[in-house]
Amino acid sequence: MEHLVDRTLKTVKRGDAVLIPVTAQPRFDLTPFRARLEEHVDLPHRFGPRDPRRELRERLSAAGIPSEHAPRRWERIGDVLVIRVPSEGQPRARQIAQIFGTVLGARTVVQDLSGIHGPMRVPDVRVLWGHGTETVHVEGGIRYALDVARVMFSSGNVGERIGIAERVRPGAVVVDLFAGIGYFSLPIAVRGRAETVYGCELNPVSFRYLVENTRLNRTTNLLPILGDSRKVAPRGVADWVIMGHFDARDYLDVAFDALRGQGTIVYHELCPKEQYPDAMIRRLAAAARAHWMNVQAIHTRIVKSYAPGIVHSAAQVEVTRQNRP
């Protein structure tokens, strides 16, 4: 019965009666409730804060869709909504998407089918409602143009992206080994005021958006480089090296070669929770010794839970060159 109440209007007491606004004529007899339907009654509008979750529940209920058949969470990237529909809701996935898109004001709703795949970090999605998967996402004052069906974007990592930009000192030279569309490179170039940011990207689609985003944010200190960072990353130039990819452990030699002496490496990996942070610290310390570097400090943190028993972990490693005999 809850979906009958028109929540855009206020409930008003008039004498001994209470006037409850409804969206349609009830399909049951009002007499047992000592109530009646009055038409053409002007009631004041309700201007309280809108609760989208409540509105979603009401719309789903009105459509006869149990709430457990619909997503509990969603990700908004620009004007595109990314959802995961439970198996029970798959037969009505498109109707669910229409409800979510309408209530949340999205242009397109896509279903995340199986996450991100391969070294190119390609998402597996399908359009359920609306049209067009290209969008511009604004985050921390940075504009990211992208196609959510062709390149990845995790809006949940905003703190990580902005945090690095704030730690990089003005005038630093930065090499981003896995730039993507500019996840870390753009905040560092725009907010961190680095002298030069080299953004290496293997995926040609992501690289095209990296170039576009460099122009979109009017930055002149970000230099996009197309290709595998093992082959194209500049050597001996960096104060900071950014490794925002879960395959980063395979590129630690490239990161140390990019440094011009002392510097900082920002490293990401997936790690079993029970092994965090010891396994990651041992791996980074061993890589530093192999490149004749001394570790001055390692600051580790868990970015977020990635899967049951698995965490997305990160480390900031400060190193200096050893005095070789």
Secondary structure, DSSP 8 states (H G I E B T S, - for coil): -GGGB-TTB--EEETTEEE--BSS--SS--GGGT-----S----B--S---HHHHHHHHHHHTT--GGGS-S-EEEETTEEEE---GGGGGGHHHHHHHHHHHHT-SEEEEEEEEEETTTTEEEEEEEEES--EEEEEETTEEEEEETTTS---GGGHHHHHHHHHHS-TT-EEEETT-TTTTTHHHHHHTS--SEEEEEE--HHHHHHHHHHHHHTT-SSEEEEES-HHHHS-SS-EEEEEE-STTGGGGHHHHHHHEEEEEEEEEEEEEEGGGTTHHHHHHHHHHHHHTTEEEEEEEEEEEEEEETTEEEEEEEEEEEE----
